[in-house]
Amino acid sequence: MTQRHWIEPSVVTAPAALRTAVGGHPLVADILTRRGLADPAAAVAFLDWQRYVPAPPEDLPGVTPAADLLWQAIRQRKRLAVWGDFDVDGQTATTLLVDALRELGAQPLYVIPHRLNDGHGIKLPTLEKLLAQGVDLLLTCDTGVAEHEAIALARARGVQVIVTDHHDLPPDLPRVEALVEPKLLARAHPLRELPGVGVAFILMQALYSRAGRPGAEARLLDLVALGIVADVARQVGDTRYLLQRGLLQLRQSPRLGLQALMAQANLDPLRVDAETIGFQLGPRLNALGRLADATQAVELLTTTDATTARILAAQLEGLNNERKLLCDQVEAAAQEMLAREPSLLDGQVLVLLNPHWHPGVLGIVANRLAEQYRRPALLLTQAPDGLARGSARSVPGVDLGATIAANAHLIERFGGHAGAAGLTVRPERVPELRRALSNTIATMRTTPEDAYALALDAVLPLQDLSLPLVQELNRLAPFGEGNPPVTLATFEVTVKGHRLIGRNRRHRKLTIADAQGHMQDVVWWGGADADLPEGTLDVAYTLAQNEYRGDTTLQLVMRAVRLRRPAAVEVTAAPAAIPITDLRGLPDPLAEVRRLLNSGEPWQIWGEGHVALEGPVRDRRSLDAGRPLIIWSAPPGRAELERVLERVAPPQLALVNLATAEDRLELFLRNLLGMAKYAIARRGGELHVPAVAAGLGQRELAVRRGLAWLELFGRLQVVSWQTGDRVRLAPAMEAVEAVEAVKAVDRSLSTDGAAQETTRTIAQAELQALLAEAAAFRAFCRRAPIEAWMGERPG
């Protein structure tokens, strides 16, 4: 978990009028005040959409002429065509327009460009095919404001054009019959932050009014909710109002495609919220646009055939699994590049090129890297035409669109905004582009000091946490951009126990307690491989309701943890740097090691894996504190290295860093299976994960993933995970009753060969990625300069 500065909540006194208007728990009024909603009327409208007064549709520039023109075209039975985009905002906007126009009597054609073949925007060859079908009016959504050439071509053919978009305005606006664009409004206007699907909805609201059916557009709000969350639109003004209404519609949506999609994700429609969209529904739809033809989204979201809905939803499930696999593979390869070439992190921007990366997932991985290394990230792959194409994601304080535009002379094509962009560049110009972007960011960056800080909404004792409090804080939902989840903290607690949870044991559940003995469980998603915090801690978390088998319980979800520091710290002089003897690359390092061992100093050797070496060789768990240390085996990761150095605090170091552990999948699994079989035969099936990881020279997470792989492929059974990172194993063919409940999902999957194969493929890819990371770090340890090898983590 990345360490961040914590901003403790400021002392506020919510106005009495606000407390009276809001009612309920006083913390709600305090949080509203801190978030700038101290006015009672504004606060009440924020909490309750029924008290909010939305802007009239006519406030949106271009809506009036666009609705008039559309209504006239429908009555005159003109041929309409909708042009959308392949992200979820574009998919839902296209679906919304097609659905509404059909209900109002039109039979529109529609086009969503293919990400890999067409890219964003309106490409002329595809437009030519569309116009050849006799189109009279072209209506765009989530695109078009900068498509001058394509629009000119359509209008030259006698086609009327209506553009609905929400992206930043280009220097010259397109010449069209109507331009519906919220960025033409003042910054404070409640319609300005609408995403593409929101703009499409407002236009249809005006069109239904002209058709004499005001209010009938409400059935489309389920699509609006999907697009708002997936596009990470700021939840202010009418955008939040539409999301609140849209979530209510989504929970009871009659769309068979959405029902099938929720069934695939094992979701209860009545409990769908913004988080569900962001982490469950949105990624599935997004996978369609990244890896396949997003036109299918319109069919899925408009079909009235249950069989078609189930088939399409199942296809999306498979694509989403493939998307996860590709993301992990690309990220592992990117991390390996950084470990091999640490100088790639020297600048203000991270630019990586790999000709074999799948272009559909580069934006997702770029976002992960930008968050980890706290600098913009641009990932590029090579297209069939020989050019490098890719996606970039930014960080706070860097306007990515302006940065790229300032270096347009190096780029073939580009587009985007402050937070994300796509571009095409000649491969030979990538090093020059990396330097130019870095220089531009160095002069333009305006990152505030607290951009990466964790802002706390309140500090509460454990005894104040309850289900009624969760329900009160949920009045502030939906959460998202512009309205972050409520983050609470409790200070001075200790960890009393922990256990691994989740099907693949990737997560932890901690039991924490305060000085008065009050206790709470905290779920730490992805915390299986993290260091267990020791001592007195401060814990930051969000609150949630956990529904299981009809019971509702309080759930704390970890956001951050920090060691508790005393109020006054005695400052002492920093110790001198540790003397390091570099034995890497010597033709005979063993001779030098023997010389050190015979020098009279109490040297000890850290060696793991296949270490054919005599002398005081120990693994990471058994090294003595305070003794000089020879690192014979290259460690599997920086975390393992730092833990050893912190615990041993050696007065001297000698580096050999040989690759003595096995990072190839088949050999790692063979060695792990051998240790597992020994545990089953000689130790009653009990296996200690840290000991196995040390014996194999691997990370503990790799051992856990390896055991999960062996179980998936029928080589053994994981009976239970016990306290202290111990696991109980059994032979693959043994009938162990305790496992049956855990394996219910596996048995159901076994009836679906494709799903079972997908699960195995993903498990293998995750394990391969972990082993690749270890191999990359070992290579880094063997080659990197001493100052880089001993330095801080990048970013």
C-alpha positions in Angstrom: 0.0 0.0 0.0 1.6 3.2 -1.2 2.5 5.6 1.6 0.7 8.9 1.4 0.5 12.0 3.5 -2.7 12.1 5.5 -4.7 15.3 5.8 -6.7 15.2 9.0 -10.1 16.8 9.0 -10.3 20.5 9.7 -12.3 21.6 12.7 -15.6 22.9 11.4 -18.9 24.0 12.9 -21.8 23.2 10.6 -24.3 26.0 10.6 -27.3 25.3 12.8 -29.6 25.8 9.8 -27.7 23.2 7.9 -27.9 20.6 10.7 -31.7 21.2 11.0 -32.2 20.9 7.2 -30.0 17.8 6.8 -31.0 16.1 10.0 -29.7 12.6 11.0 -26.2 12.1 12.2 -24.3 15.4 12.8 -21.3 14.0 10.9 -23.2 14.3 7.6 -23.6 18.0 8.1 -20.0 18.4 9.0 -18.8 16.6 5.9 -21.1 18.7 3.7 -19.6 21.8 5.3 -16.0 20.6 4.6 -17.0 19.9 1.0 -18.3 23.4 0.4 -22.0 22.7 0.8 -22.9 24.7 3.9 -25.9 26.3 2.3 -29.0 24.4 3.5 -30.9 24.5 0.2 -27.8 23.4 -1.8 -27.1 20.6 0.7 -30.6 19.2 0.7 -30.7 19.3 -3.1 -27.3 17.4 -3.1 -28.7 14.7 -0.9 -32.2 14.3 -2.4 -32.6 14.5 -6.2 -36.3 15.2 -5.7 -35.3 18.5 -4.1 -33.0 19.5 -6.9 -34.2 21.8 -9.7 -32.5 20.7 -13.0 -31.6 23.2 -15.7 -34.1 23.4 -18.6 -32.9 21.4 -21.6 -32.9 24.6 -23.6 -29.9 25.8 -21.6 -27.7 23.4 -23.4 -26.3 25.1 -26.4 -27.6 23.8 -29.7 -30.4 21.7 -28.2 -33.2 23.7 -29.6 -32.2 23.6 -33.3 -31.1 20.0 -33.0 -34.4 18.8 -31.5 -36.3 20.8 -34.1 -34.3 19.3 -37.0 -34.6 15.8 -35.6 -38.4 16.0 -35.1 -38.8 17.4 -38.6 -36.6 14.6 -40.0 -38.7 11.9 -38.2 -42.0 13.3 -39.5 -40.6 13.4 -43.0 -39.3 9.9 -42.7 -35.7 10.9 -43.5 -32.9 8.3 -43.2 -31.1 9.0 -39.9 -27.7 7.7 -38.9 -26.0 7.8 -35.4 -22.2 7.9 -35.1 -20.9 7.0 -31.7 -17.7 5.9 -29.9 -16.4 2.6 -28.5 -15.9 3.5 -24.8 -18.8 3.0 -22.4 -19.9 6.6 -22.6 -20.1 6.3 -26.4 -21.8 2.9 -26.3 -24.5 4.1 -23.9 -25.0 7.4 -25.8 -25.4 5.6 -29.1 -27.8 3.1 -27.5 -29.8 5.9 -26.0 -30.2 7.7 -29.3 -31.0 4.6 -31.3 -33.5 3.4 -28.7 -35.3 6.8 -28.5 -35.3 7.4 -32.2 -36.8 4.0 -32.8 -39.5 4.5 -30.3 -40.4 7.9 -31.9 -40.8 6.3 -35.3 -37.4 6.4 -37.0 -35.2 3.5 -38.1 -31.7 4.9 -37.7 -28.5 3.3 -38.9 -25.7 3.4 -36.4 -21.9 3.1 -36.4 -19.5 2.7 -33.6 -15.9 2.7 -34.9 -13.6 -0.2 -34.2 -10.9 0.7 -31.8 -8.2 -1.3 -33.6 -9.2 -0.7 -37.2 -10.6 2.9 -37.0 -9.6 4.6 -33.7 -11.5 7.4 -32.3 -13.5 9.9 -34.4 -15.0 9.7 -37.8 -12.8 8.0 -40.4 -13.5 8.8 -44.0 -13.6 5.2 -45.4 -16.2 4.1 -42.9 -18.2 7.3 -43.4 -18.2 6.7 -47.1 -19.8 3.3 -46.6 -22.4 4.8 -44.3 -23.3 7.7 -46.7 -23.7 5.2 -49.5 -26.8 3.8 -47.7 -28.7 7.0 -48.4 -28.3 8.9 -45.2 -30.1 12.2 -44.9 -29.1 13.3 -41.4 -26.0 12.3 -39.5 -26.2 12.6 -35.7 -22.9 12.2 -33.7 -22.6 11.4 -30.0 -19.5 11.6 -27.8 -17.5 12.7 -30.8 -17.5 15.2 -33.7 -16.5 18.6 -32.4 -13.1 18.3 -34.0 -14.1 16.2 -37.1 -13.9 19.0 -39.7 -12.9 16.9 -42.7 -15.5 14.2 -42.2 -18.3 16.7 -41.5 -17.3 18.7 -44.6 -17.5 15.5 -46.7 -21.0 14.6 -45.3 -22.4 18.1 -45.9 -20.9 18.2 -49.4 -23.0 15.1 -50.1 -26.2 17.0 -49.0 -26.3 15.3 -45.6 -27.4 17.4 -42.6 -25.2 17.1 -39.5 -25.9 17.4 -35.8 -22.9 17.1 -33.5 -23.4 16.2 -29.8 -20.1 16.1 -27.9 -18.7 17.0 -24.6 -14.9 17.1 -25.3 -12.8 20.3 -25.1 -13.4 22.7 -27.9 -10.9 22.9 -30.8 -9.7 26.3 -32.0 -12.3 26.2 -34.8 -15.9 24.9 -34.3 -17.3 22.6 -37.0 -19.8 24.0 -39.6 -22.9 22.0 -38.9 -26.7 22.4 -38.7 -26.5 22.2 -34.9 -23.7 21.8 -32.3 -24.9 20.5 -28.9 -21.8 21.0 -26.7 -21.8 21.7 -22.9 -18.3 23.1 -23.0 -19.8 26.2 -24.6 -21.4 27.0 -21.2 -19.8 28.9 -18.4 -17.7 26.8 -16.0 -20.2 27.1 -13.2 -23.3 26.0 -15.2 -24.9 22.8 -13.9 -24.9 21.2 -17.4 -21.3 21.8 -18.2 -19.9 18.5 -16.8 -22.3 16.3 -18.7 -20.6 13.3 -20.5 -21.6 12.3 -24.0 -24.5 10.1 -22.7 -25.8 13.0 -20.6 -25.8 15.4 -23.7 -27.6 12.7 -25.7 -30.2 12.4 -22.9 -30.9 16.2 -22.7 -31.4 16.2 -26.5 -33.8 13.3 -26.3 -35.6 15.1 -23.5 -36.2 18.0 -25.8 -37.2 15.7 -28.6 -39.8 13.8 -26.5 -41.3 17.2 -25.6 -41.7 18.0 -29.2 -43.4 14.6 -29.7 -45.9 15.5 -27.1 -44.5 13.0 -24.6 -42.6 15.0 -22.0 -41.1 12.8 -19.3 -41.1 9.6 -21.4 -37.4 9.9 -21.7 -37.0 8.8 -18.0 -36.8 5.1 -19.1 -33.4 5.9 -20.7 -31.8 7.0 -17.4 -30.4 3.5 -16.8 -28.1 4.1 -19.7 -27.2 7.5 -18.4 -26.1 6.1 -15.1 -23.8 3.6 -16.8 -22.1 6.3 -19.0 -21.7 8.9 -16.2 -19.8 6.5 -13.9 -17.8 4.7 -16.6 -16.7 8.1 -18.0 -15.7 9.3 -14.6 -17.7 12.4 -15.0 -17.7 15.0 -12.2 -20.7 14.6 -10.0 -21.8 18.2 -9.9 -25.0 19.9 -11.0 -27.3 18.0 -13.4 -24.7 15.3 -13.8 -25.1 14.1 -10.2 -28.9 14.6 -10.4 -29.1 12.4 -13.5 -26.9 9.8 -11.9 -29.1 9.6 -8.8 -32.2 9.1 -10.9 -30.4 6.8 -13.3 -29.3 4.4 -10.5 -32.9 4.0 -9.4 -33.9 3.2 -13.0 -30.9 0.8 -13.4 -32.0 -1.2 -10.4 -35.3 -2.0 -12.1 -34.3 -1.8 -15.7 -36.4 -3.9 -18.0 -33.5 -4.2 -20.5 -32.8 -7.9 -21.0 -29.2 -7.3 -21.9 -28.5 -5.5 -18.6 -30.3 -8.2 -16.7 -28.1 -10.8 -18.4 -25.0 -8.8 -17.8 -25.8 -8.5 -14.1 -26.5 -12.2 -13.9 -23.1 -13.0 -15.4 -21.4 -10.8 -12.7 -23.5 -12.4 -9.9 -25.0 -9.0 -9.1 -28.3 -8.3 -7.3 -29.9 -5.6 -9.4 -31.5 -4.0 -6.4 -28.1 -3.3 -4.8 -26.4 -1.9 -7.9 -24.6 1.4 -7.1 -21.9 3.6 -8.6 -19.2 1.3 -7.3 -20.9 -1.7 -8.9 -20.9 0.1 -12.3 -17.3 1.2 -11.9 -15.9 -2.2 -11.0 -18.3 -4.7 -12.5 -20.6 -3.5 -15.3 -18.4 -0.8 -16.8 -15.3 -3.0 -17.3 -17.4 -5.6 -19.0 -18.8 -3.2 -21.5 -15.4 -1.5 -21.8 -13.8 -4.8 -22.7 -16.1 -5.0 -25.8 -14.8 -1.7 -27.1 -11.2 -2.6 -26.3 -11.0 -6.1 -27.8 -13.9 -6.5 -30.2 -16.7 -4.7 -32.0 -18.5 -2.2 -29.7 -21.4 -2.1 -32.0 -22.6 -5.3 -30.2 -23.2 -3.1 -27.1 -26.1 -1.5 -28.9 -27.6 -4.9 -29.7 -27.0 -6.1 -26.1 -28.7 -3.0 -24.6 -31.6 -2.9 -27.0 -32.4 -6.6 -27.6 -35.8 -8.0 -26.7 -34.7 -11.6 -27.0 -33.6 -13.3 -23.8 -31.4 -15.9 -25.6 -29.6 -13.2 -27.5 -29.1 -11.2 -24.3 -27.6 -14.3 -22.6 -25.3 -15.1 -25.5 -24.0 -11.5 -25.8 -23.5 -11.2 -22.0 -21.5 -14.4 -21.9 -19.3 -13.1 -24.7 -18.7 -9.9 -22.7 -17.7 -12.0 -19.7 -15.2 -13.9 -21.8 -13.8 -10.6 -23.2 -13.5 -9.1 -19.8 -11.5 -12.1 -18.6 -9.3 -11.7 -21.7 -8.9 -8.0 -20.9 -7.7 -8.8 -17.4 -5.2 -11.3 -18.7 -3.8 -8.8 -21.3 -3.6 -6.0 -18.7 -1.6 -8.2 -16.4 0.7 -9.3 -19.2 1.4 -5.8 -20.5 1.9 -4.5 -16.9 4.3 -7.3 -16.1 6.3 -6.6 -19.3 6.3 -2.8 -18.5 7.6 -3.5 -15.0 10.3 -5.7 -16.4 11.4 -3.0 -18.8 11.7 -0.5 -15.9 13.6 -3.0 -13.8 16.0 -3.6 -16.8 16.3 0.1 -17.6 15.8 2.2 -14.5 16.8 5.3 -16.4 13.4 5.2 -18.0 12.1 6.7 -14.8 14.6 9.6 -14.7 12.3 12.1 -16.5 9.0 13.7 -15.8 7.1 11.2 -18.0 7.1 7.5 -18.5 7.2 6.5 -22.2 7.4 2.8 -23.1 7.2 1.1 -26.5 6.7 -2.6 -27.1 5.7 -3.7 -30.6 3.8 -6.8 -29.3 1.5 -5.1 -26.8 -2.2 -5.3 -27.4 -3.4 -1.7 -28.2 -6.8 -2.2 -26.5 -5.4 -2.3 -23.0 -2.7 0.3 -23.1 -4.8 3.0 -21.5 -5.7 0.9 -18.5 -2.0 -0.1 -17.9 -0.8 3.5 -18.5 -3.2 4.6 -15.7 -1.9 2.0 -13.3 1.7 3.0 -14.0 0.9 6.7 -13.7 -0.7 6.1 -10.3 2.3 4.0 -9.1 5.1 6.2 -10.3 3.2 9.6 -10.0 4.0 10.8 -13.4 2.2 10.7 -16.8 2.6 7.4 -18.6 2.5 6.8 -22.3 2.4 3.2 -23.6 3.0 2.6 -27.3 2.7 -0.5 -29.6 3.5 -0.8 -33.2 0.6 -0.7 -35.7 0.5 -2.7 -39.0 1.5 0.5 -40.9 4.8 0.6 -38.9 3.8 3.6 -36.8 3.7 3.5 -33.0 0.3 4.1 -31.5 -0.6 4.3 -27.9 -2.5 5.8 -25.0 -1.4 8.1 -22.2 -2.8 8.9 -18.8 -1.9 11.9 -16.6 -1.5 12.8 -13.0 -2.7 15.8 -10.9 -1.0 19.0 -12.0 -0.2 17.9 -15.6 -2.4 18.9 -18.5 -1.6 16.0 -20.8 -3.5 17.4 -23.8 -1.6 20.7 -23.6 1.7 18.9 -23.1 1.3 16.8 -26.2 0.0 19.7 -28.3 3.1 21.7 -27.4 5.1 18.9 -29.1 2.9 18.3 -32.0 5.8 18.7 -34.5 7.1 15.3 -33.2 3.8 13.5 -33.6 1.8 12.3 -36.5 -1.7 12.5 -34.9 -3.0 13.0 -31.4 -6.2 13.8 -29.5 -7.4 13.9 -25.9 -7.8 16.2 -23.0 -6.0 17.0 -19.7 -6.3 13.6 -18.2 -6.0 11.2 -21.1 -4.8 11.2 -24.7 -4.0 9.0 -27.6 -1.3 9.6 -30.2 0.6 8.2 -33.2 4.3 8.7 -33.6 7.1 7.3 -35.7 9.0 4.7 -33.7 12.4 6.3 -34.3 11.2 9.5 -32.7 10.1 8.0 -29.4 13.3 8.8 -27.6 13.1 12.4 -28.8 9.5 12.6 -27.8 10.2 11.2 -24.4 12.8 14.0 -23.7 10.5 16.7 -25.2 7.5 15.7 -23.1 9.6 15.5 -20.0 11.0 19.0 -20.6 7.5 20.4 -21.3 6.1 18.9 -18.1 9.0 20.2 -16.1 8.1 23.8 -17.1 4.3 23.4 -17.0 3.6 21.1 -14.0 1.5 22.6 -11.3 1.1 19.6 -8.9 -0.3 20.8 -5.6 1.5 19.6 -2.5 -1.5 17.5 -1.4 -2.4 16.0 -4.8 -1.5 12.5 -3.5 -2.6 13.1 0.1 -5.3 11.0 1.7 -8.0 13.4 3.0 -9.8 12.2 6.1 -13.4 13.1 6.6 -13.5 12.3 10.3 -11.5 10.5 13.1 -13.7 8.2 15.1 -13.3 5.7 17.9 -14.1 2.1 17.1 -17.2 2.0 19.4 -18.8 4.8 17.3 -18.9 2.6 14.1 -22.2 1.0 13.4 -24.6 0.0 10.6 -26.8 3.0 11.2 -23.7 5.2 10.7 -23.1 3.5 7.3 -26.7 4.2 6.3 -26.3 7.8 7.3 -23.1 8.3 5.4 -24.6 6.6 2.4 -26.9 9.6 2.1 -23.9 11.3 0.5 -23.8 8.7 -2.2 -23.3 8.1 -5.1 -19.6 8.6 -4.8 -17.2 9.2 -7.6 -15.3 12.0 -9.2 -16.0 15.3 -7.4 -17.7 13.4 -4.5 -15.1 11.0 -3.0 -16.2 8.2 -0.7 -16.2 9.1 3.0 -12.9 8.2 4.5 -12.7 7.7 8.3 -9.8 6.9 10.5 -9.2 5.5 13.9 -5.9 6.2 15.7 -3.8 4.1 18.0 -5.0 0.5 17.3 -3.2 -2.8 17.2 -3.7 -5.9 15.0 -5.0 -8.8 17.1 -5.3 -11.3 14.3 -5.6 -11.8 10.6 -6.6 -14.3 8.0 -6.5 -14.7 4.2 -9.8 -14.4 2.4 -11.0 -14.7 -1.2 -11.1 -17.7 -3.6 -7.4 -17.2 -4.4 -6.5 -15.9 -1.0 -5.5 -12.5 -2.4 -7.0 -10.5 0.4 -6.7 -10.2 4.2 -9.1 -9.6 7.0 -7.5 -7.9 10.0 -9.0 -7.7 13.5 -8.0 -4.5 15.1 -8.5 -3.3 18.7 -8.1 0.0 20.6 -6.8 0.5 24.1 -10.3 0.1 25.5 -10.6 -3.4 24.0 -13.2 -2.5 21.3 -12.6 -4.6 18.2 -13.5 -4.4 14.5 -12.6 -6.4 11.3 -11.0 -4.6 8.4 -11.0 -6.0 4.9 -7.7 -5.3 3.1 -8.3 -5.9 -0.6 -5.2 -7.1 -2.3 -3.3 -7.2 1.0 -2.3 -10.9 1.0 1.3 -10.1 0.0 1.6 -6.9 2.0 3.7 -6.6 5.2 1.5 -7.1 8.2 1.7 -3.9 10.2 3.1 -4.2 13.7 2.9 -2.0 16.8 0.5 0.8 17.4 -1.2 2.0 14.2 -3.5 4.5 12.6 -6.0 3.0 10.2 -8.0 4.8 7.5 -11.0 3.1 6.0 -14.4 3.4 4.4 -17.5 1.9 5.8 -19.8 -0.6 4.0 -22.6 -3.0 4.5 -21.7 -6.7 3.9 -24.5 -8.9 2.8 -24.0 -12.6 3.3 -26.7 -15.3 3.4 -29.3 -12.8 4.4 -27.3 -11.2 7.2 -26.1 -7.6 7.1 -22.9 -6.7 9.0 -20.7 -3.7 9.3 -17.6 -3.9 7.1 -14.5 -1.7 7.3 -12.5 -1.5 4.0 -8.8 -0.5 4.4 -7.6 2.6 2.6 -4.3 3.2 4.3 -2.4 2.3 7.5 0.5 4.1 9.1 2.7 3.5 12.1 1.9 5.7 15.1 4.7 8.2 15.8 5.3 9.8 19.1 4.5 13.5 19.4 8.2 14.4 20.0 10.9 12.6 18.1 14.5 13.0 19.2 16.6 13.9 16.1 20.0 12.2 15.9 22.7 12.4 13.3 22.1 10.2 10.3 24.3 7.1 10.3 27.1 6.8 7.7 26.3 4.8 4.5 26.8 1.1 4.8 30.1 0.0 3.2 29.4 -2.2 0.2 31.7 -4.6 -1.5 30.5 -5.2 -5.1 31.3 -8.8 -6.2 28.9 -8.9 -9.0 30.3 -9.8 -12.4 33.6 -11.2 -11.0 34.7 -14.4 -12.8 35.1 -16.1 -9.5 33.0 -14.4 -6.8 33.3 -17.5 -4.6 36.9 -16.8 -4.0 36.2 -13.4 -2.7 33.4 -14.7 -0.5 35.8 -17.2 1.1 38.2 -14.4 1.7 35.5 -12.4 3.5 34.5 -15.5 5.6 38.2 -15.9 6.6 38.7 -12.2 7.5 37.7 -12.6 11.1 34.4 -10.7 10.6 31.2 -12.6 11.5 29.9 -12.6 7.9 26.7 -14.5 7.1 25.4 -15.4 3.7 21.8 -14.9 2.4 21.1 -17.6 -0.1 17.8 -19.1 -1.3 16.8 -21.5 -4.0 19.5 -23.8 -5.5 22.5 -22.7 -3.5 25.5 -25.1 -3.9 27.6 -23.3 -1.4 29.3 -24.2 1.9 29.4 -21.8 4.8 26.9 -19.9 6.9 24.1 -19.8 4.3 20.7 -18.8 5.6 17.4 -17.8 4.1 15.6 -14.5 4.8 13.9 -15.8 8.0 17.0 -17.0 9.8 19.5 -14.2 9.3 21.1 -12.7 12.5 20.7 -9.0 13.2 23.7 -6.8 13.3 26.1 -9.1 11.4 27.8 -8.3 8.0 25.7 -9.8 5.2 26.7 -11.4 1.9 23.8 -11.3 -0.5 24.6 -14.4 -2.6 21.1 -14.9 -4.2 19.4 -12.1 -6.0 16.1 -11.5 -4.1 12.7 -11.8 -5.8 11.6 -8.2 -5.1 12.4 -4.9 -3.5 10.0 -5.5 -0.6 11.8 -8.7 0.4 15.2 -7.0 0.1 14.1 -4.0 2.2 12.6 -6.2 4.9 15.9 -8.1 5.2 18.0 -5.0 5.3 15.7 -3.4 7.9 15.7 -6.4 10.2 19.3 -7.4 9.9 20.8 -3.8 9.8 24.1 -5.2 8.6 27.2 -3.0 9.3 28.7 -4.2 6.0 27.3 -5.6 2.7 28.8 -7.7 0.0 26.8 -8.2 -3.3 27.0 -11.3 -5.5 23.3 -11.5 -6.6 23.4 -14.7 -8.5 20.2 -16.1 -10.0 19.8 -19.2 -7.8 16.0 -19.3 -7.8 13.8 -20.7 -10.5 11.6 -18.2 -12.2 10.4 -20.4 -15.1 6.8 -21.5 -14.6 7.2 -25.2 -15.2 10.2 -25.6 -12.9 8.8 -23.3 -10.2 5.6 -25.4 -10.2 7.6 -28.7 -10.1 9.6 -27.5 -7.1 6.5 -26.2 -5.3 4.6 -29.4 -6.0 7.5 -31.4 -4.5 7.4 -29.4 -1.3 3.6 -29.7 -1.2 3.8 -33.5 -1.6 6.4 -33.7 1.2 4.1 -31.6 3.5 1.2 -34.0 2.7 3.3 -37.1 3.3 5.3 -36.1 6.3 3.6 -33.1 8.0 -0.1 -33.9 7.9 -0.5 -31.6 4.9 0.6 -28.5 6.8 2.7 -26.1 4.8 4.1 -22.8 6.0 4.0 -20.3 3.1 6.9 -18.0 4.3 9.2 -21.0 4.8 8.3 -22.3 1.3 8.8 -18.8 -0.2 12.2 -18.6 1.4 13.2 -22.1 0.3 12.2 -21.4 -3.3 13.6 -17.8 -3.3 10.2 -16.4 -4.3 7.6 -14.0 -3.0 5.0 -15.3 -0.7 2.3 -14.2 -3.1 3.9 -16.4 -5.9 3.6 -19.4 -3.5 0.0 -18.7 -2.8 -0.8 -18.2 -6.5 1.2 -21.4 -7.3 -0.9 -23.4 -4.8 -4.1 -22.0 -6.4 -2.8 -23.1 -9.8 -1.9 -26.6 -8.6 -5.4 -26.9 -7.2 -7.1 -25.6 -10.3 -5.2 -28.1 -12.4 -6.1 -31.0 -10.1 -2.6 -31.6 -8.6 -3.6 -31.1 -5.0 -6.4 -29.8 -2.7 -6.2 -26.7 -0.5 -8.2 -27.8 2.5 -7.9 -24.6 4.6 -5.8 -21.5 5.2 -4.9 -21.2 8.8 -3.5 -18.5 11.0 0.1 -17.6 10.7 0.2 -18.1 7.0 -0.1 -21.8 7.2 -2.1 -23.8 4.7 -3.4 -27.4 5.0 -3.1 -29.5 1.8 -4.5 -32.9 0.8 -3.9 -35.2 -2.2 -5.9 -34.3 -5.3 -8.1 -37.4 -5.2 -8.8 -37.4 -1.5 -12.4 -36.7 -0.6 -12.1 -33.9 2.0 -15.5 -32.9 3.3 -14.3 -29.5 4.5 -13.4 -28.5 1.0 -16.8 -29.2 -0.6 -18.4 -25.8 0.2 -15.4 -23.9 -1.0 -15.4 -25.8 -4.2 -19.0 -25.3 -5.1 -18.1 -22.6 -7.6 -15.4 -24.8 -9.1 -17.9 -27.7 -9.6 -20.4 -25.4 -11.3 -17.6 -24.1 -13.6 -16.6 -27.7 -14.5 -19.9 -28.0 -16.4 -18.8 -25.1 -18.6 -15.5 -26.1 -20.3 -14.9 -22.6 -21.7 -15.3 -20.9 -18.3 -13.1 -23.4 -16.6 -10.4 -23.0 -19.3 -10.7 -19.2 -18.9 -10.2 -19.5 -15.1 -7.1 -21.6 -15.6 -5.7 -19.3 -18.2 -6.1 -16.3 -16.0 -4.5 -18.1 -13.0 -1.6 -19.2 -15.1 -1.1 -15.7 -16.5 -1.2 -14.1 -13.0 1.5 -16.6 -11.8 3.6 -16.0 -14.9 3.4 -12.3 -14.3 4.6 -12.6 -10.7 7.5 -14.8 -11.8 8.4 -12.4 -14.6 8.5 -9.6 -12.1 10.8 -11.6 -9.9 13.1 -12.4 -12.8 13.1 -8.7 -13.8 14.1 -7.6 -10.3 16.9 -10.2 -10.1 18.2 -8.9 -13.4 18.0 -5.4 -12.0 20.0 -6.5 -8.9 22.7 -8.0 -11.0 23.2 -5.0 -13.3 22.0 -1.8 -11.7 24.5 0.7 -10.2 24.9 0.5 -6.4 23.1 3.8 -5.8 20.1 2.7 -7.8 20.1 -0.8 -6.3 20.1 0.6 -2.8 17.8 3.5 -3.6 14.2 4.3 -2.9 11.4 2.8 -5.0 10.8 4.8 -8.2 8.0 7.4 -8.0 
